[in-house]
Amino acid sequence: MPPWIPTVDDLAQLGFANAPVGLVVTANRRIDLCNARFAAIFGYRMQDLQGRRLALLYPSTEEYDRIGRIGLAEMKATGRYDDERVMRRRDGSHFWCRVQGQSLDAANPFSRAVWSMTDISAARPLVQLTRRERQVAMLLVEGRTSKDIARALSISPRTVEAHRQKLNAKLEVRNTAECVARLAGIPGLDAGGG
């Protein structure tokens, strides 16, 4: 029997199916196809996710809508989007996830896109945060100032500062640098690490 010589299509299917990160192809923010790793990250079977809205995987409808607005604007400008955010597993537990997306249609970015999702919870602490605290935390990790965060969330800078103080207390850190380091999962830079 001659050795198997894979075609480009064979290699693409093998790569998608066996990627070490979760991969998903979406149409208008609905799951068309995902790999086993993606399903496992969220605690589902692949067939349970097909045709479902991505909203299923977000901590709240508000976060799904807000991140959708931000992502759509970025994808219209660049064709790509990435962030680190809290997502929700099937059992209702939350975890930090690294998300990267590529639109396949520049004119209508969400009409067809490919996304990778990586569970980064082992390197990132997850304390019980309110929805607003999660939003502020996500934007802090992106390097946004209180004024930027206030504009993005349509709240006052004083309210952002109050949420930042609550984050510092919950994460047991002394300042913004330690807070961001702890949220970003940078070892040795959080409280007591210098």
C-alpha positions in Angstrom: 0.0 0.0 0.0 1.5 3.4 -1.0 2.1 6.0 1.7 -0.7 8.5 2.3 0.0 11.8 0.7 -2.3 14.4 2.2 -3.8 17.1 0.1 -4.0 20.8 1.1 -7.6 20.2 2.1 -6.6 17.2 4.2 -4.0 19.3 6.0 -6.4 22.1 6.6 -9.0 19.8 8.1 -6.4 18.1 10.3 -5.1 21.5 11.5 -8.5 22.8 12.3 -9.6 19.6 14.1 -6.4 19.2 16.1 -5.4 22.8 16.8 -4.1 23.4 20.4 -6.5 26.3 20.7 -10.3 26.6 20.3 -11.2 27.5 16.7 -14.6 28.6 15.5 -16.1 29.8 12.2 -19.0 32.1 12.7 -21.7 33.7 10.5 -23.4 36.7 12.0 -22.1 35.8 15.4 -23.6 32.2 15.2 -21.4 29.2 15.3 -21.1 27.4 12.0 -18.2 25.1 12.8 -15.9 24.6 15.8 -13.2 22.2 16.7 -13.2 19.9 19.7 -10.8 22.1 21.7 -13.3 25.0 21.4 -16.1 22.9 22.6 -14.0 21.5 25.5 -13.0 25.0 26.7 -16.6 25.9 27.1 -17.8 22.4 28.4 -20.0 21.5 25.4 -20.0 18.9 22.7 -19.3 20.2 19.3 -22.7 19.3 18.0 -24.4 21.2 20.9 -22.8 24.4 19.7 -23.5 24.3 16.0 -26.0 27.0 15.0 -26.0 28.6 18.5 -25.4 32.3 19.1 -22.0 33.3 20.6 -24.0 35.1 23.3 -24.3 31.7 25.0 -20.7 31.9 25.9 -20.7 35.4 27.5 -21.2 36.2 31.2 -24.2 38.5 30.2 -26.1 39.8 27.3 -24.8 43.3 28.0 -21.2 42.1 27.7 -22.0 40.3 24.5 -23.6 43.5 23.0 -20.8 45.8 24.3 -17.9 43.6 23.1 -19.8 43.2 19.8 -19.9 46.9 19.2 -16.2 47.3 20.0 -15.3 44.3 17.9 -17.3 45.4 15.0 -15.7 48.9 14.9 -12.2 47.4 15.1 -12.9 44.8 12.5 -14.3 47.4 10.1 -11.1 49.4 10.5 -8.6 46.5 10.4 -10.3 43.3 9.6 -9.1 41.8 12.9 -10.0 42.0 16.6 -8.4 40.6 19.7 -8.8 41.0 23.5 -8.7 39.1 26.8 -12.0 38.8 28.5 -14.1 36.8 30.9 -16.3 34.1 29.3 -18.8 31.6 30.6 -18.7 27.8 30.5 -21.7 25.6 30.2 -21.7 25.0 34.0 -22.0 28.8 34.6 -18.4 29.2 35.8 -16.4 32.1 34.4 -12.8 32.1 33.1 -10.4 34.4 31.4 -10.1 33.8 27.6 -7.8 35.2 25.0 -9.8 35.9 21.8 -8.5 36.7 18.3 -10.7 37.1 15.3 -10.3 37.6 11.5 -13.1 38.8 9.3 -13.6 37.2 5.9 -15.7 40.1 4.6 -14.3 43.6 5.1 -17.6 45.2 4.2 -19.6 43.2 6.7 -17.1 41.8 9.3 -19.5 39.7 11.3 -21.1 38.0 8.2 -18.2 35.5 8.3 -15.3 35.3 10.7 -12.8 32.9 12.1 -11.9 33.1 15.8 -9.4 31.5 18.1 -10.1 31.2 21.8 -7.6 30.2 24.4 -8.3 29.5 28.1 -5.8 31.6 30.0 -7.4 31.0 33.4 -4.3 29.1 34.7 -2.3 32.3 34.5 -5.0 34.8 35.3 -6.8 35.0 38.7 -10.5 35.0 38.6 -12.1 36.5 41.7 -15.8 37.2 42.0 -16.3 40.5 40.2 -19.4 42.3 39.2 -20.2 42.8 35.6 -19.0 46.4 35.7 -15.8 45.4 37.5 -15.1 42.8 34.8 -15.6 45.4 32.1 -13.2 47.8 33.9 -10.7 45.0 34.4 -10.7 44.1 30.8 -10.1 47.7 29.7 -7.4 48.2 32.3 -5.5 45.2 30.9 -5.7 46.9 27.5 -3.9 49.9 29.0 -6.8 52.3 29.0 -6.9 55.3 31.3 -9.8 56.0 33.6 -11.0 58.7 31.2 -10.9 56.1 28.3 -12.7 53.5 30.3 -15.4 56.1 31.4 -16.0 56.9 27.7 -16.1 53.3 26.6 -18.6 52.4 29.3 -20.6 55.6 29.4 -19.9 56.2 33.0 -18.1 59.0 34.9 -14.3 58.9 35.6 -15.1 59.0 39.3 -17.2 55.9 39.0 -14.3 54.2 37.1 -12.0 55.2 40.0 -14.4 53.6 42.5 -14.4 50.4 40.5 -10.6 50.4 40.3 -10.4 50.8 44.1 -12.8 47.8 44.5 -10.7 45.8 42.1 -7.5 46.6 44.1 -9.2 45.4 47.3 -10.6 42.2 45.7 -7.2 41.4 44.1 -5.3 42.4 47.2 -3.0 44.7 45.4 -1.8 48.2 46.3 -1.9 50.1 43.0 -2.8 50.1 39.4 0.4 48.6 38.2 0.0 45.6 40.5 -3.7 45.3 39.6 -2.9 45.2 35.9 0.0 42.7 36.5 -2.3 40.5 38.5 -5.1 40.7 35.9 -2.6 40.0 33.1 -1.2 37.0 34.9 2.4 38.4 35.0 4.2 36.4 37.7 6.3 38.2 40.2 4.8 41.7 39.5 1.7 41.4 41.7 1.4 42.3 45.3 4.5 41.7 47.2 6.4 40.8 44.0 8.2 44.1 43.7 
